Amino acid sequence: MTIVKRLSITALLALGLGGVVHAQQAPSQADRVDQLDQIVGLSDDQKSEMREFMQDSEGKINSMRTQAQELQQSLSQQIGPDYDEGDIRDQADELGEVTGDIAAETVLLQARIQDTLTEEQRATLEEQARKQRQQMRQMQQQMQKQQQGQQQ
């Protein structure tokens, strides 16, 4: 599978499933699984497995997000004339590690979901991603035309 195809599938999964990182804005697990089911036709076992993956990942990611927010707040409090550069760098390094862990957990969730799908389901998902990319390009072109029209 080419890099573009993998990125496309990842982007599609992120739209429907990767909202885990922003849990308060994301659809529920059931909604995300139902969305994927509508696209590729999941078996009951696949749905159950995906819900389990999502629940596990959401717990981990939410915990890490809380930790990242606390670190960001702590870093913000360091701003001032009496700053401690070493402490700032240590906290920034820790924040980078937590942010990387969040990204890794999100990608791992998407990989686990991909692994649960059959070849046919992955092909269907890839085709849906291709269609979405095409729609996005068309929307961008329309927006550019509108902006050009407004500038004249």
N, C-alpha and C positions, 0 to 999 in steps of 0.2 A: 504494500500500500504506500503510495507516495506521501510525502510530507504534507502537501496541500490537502490531500484527501483526509489525512489524519487530523489536520488542523480544522478542516471543515466539520468533521464528525465531532471533534471536541467542542467546536463553537456551537453546534446544534445541541449537544448535550448540555453545554453551559447555559443555553437559553432556557431549557426545560428542567435541567437537573442541577446545574452548577450554581444555582441561586443559593445553595447551602451556605455559602460564605456570608451572604446577607440575609440571614434567616427571617428577619422581620419583614422583608419585602418579598420573600420567596413563596411560591405556592406550597401547599402541604405536600408531604411525601406521597400521599395517595394521589393528589392532583398530578404530580410530576410523573409518577408511574403510569397513571391513566393516560397522560399525554403521550408518553412513549408507546404505550399499548395501542393507542389509536394509530400511531405511525407504523409500527412494525408487527402488531399482533402478538403480544406476550402470552406465554402459558401461565397458569396459576403459580407453578413453581418458580418461574422467572420473576413474577411480580413479588412473591414472598421474599425471594433472595435479594432483590433490589431494594425492597423496603428495609430489610435488615441491614444491608450495606449503608443505606442513607441514614438510618437511625444511628448507627455506630459512628459514621463520619460526622454527622451533625453535632453529636455530643462532643467529639474531639475538637471540631472546628469552633464551636461556640465557646468552649473553654479557652482555646488559644486566642480567639478574638478578644475575650475579656482580658486575658493577660496582655495582649498587644495594646489595648486601650489604656490599661493601667500604666504600661511602660511609656506610651505617648504622653499621658498626663504627667508622669514623673519627669519626663524630658522637658516638657513645657515649663515646669516649675523650676528648672535649672537656669532659665533665661534670667540674666541679671548680672550685676557687676561682681557678685561673689560666686561665680560659677566654678565648678570643678571639672576641668577638661577630662580627666581620667574617668570620672564617674559618668560624664556625658557619653564618652566613647564606649564604656562598658554597657551602658543601657541601650545605646544605639546598636551595638553588636547583638545584644540579646533580642532587641526588637527585630532586627534583620533575620535572626535565626527563627523566631516565632513566625514571622511573615513567610519565610521559606517553608516552614512546616505546614502552614495553612495551605500554601500553594501545592505542596507535595500531597497532602491529604485529599485535596480537591481532585488532583490528577489521578491519584490512586482510586478514588471513587469512580471516576469516569472509566478508568481501565478495567475495574472490576465489573462495571456494567457492560462494557464492550465484551468482556470475556464471557458474560452470561448469554449474550446474543448468539444466534446461529449465523452462519455465513449469509444466508438469505436475508435475515433481519438486518445485518450490518450493511448489506448492499442497499436495502430499502432506505435505511437511515442515511447512507451516503448520498443516495439520489435526492432525498429530501434536503440535505445540506447543500447540494449543488443548486437546487431550485431556490433555496433561501439566498445563496450568494448572488444568483442572477437577479433576484428581486431587489436585493440591497444595491447592486450596481445600478439598476434601473432607477431606483429611488434617488441615489446620489446624483445621477445624471440629470434627473428632473429638477432636483434642488439647485444644481449648478446652473441650469438654464434659467430658472426663476431668479437666481441671484444676479445673473448676467443681465436679465431683462430689467431688473430693478435699478441696476447701476447705469443704465443708458438713459 
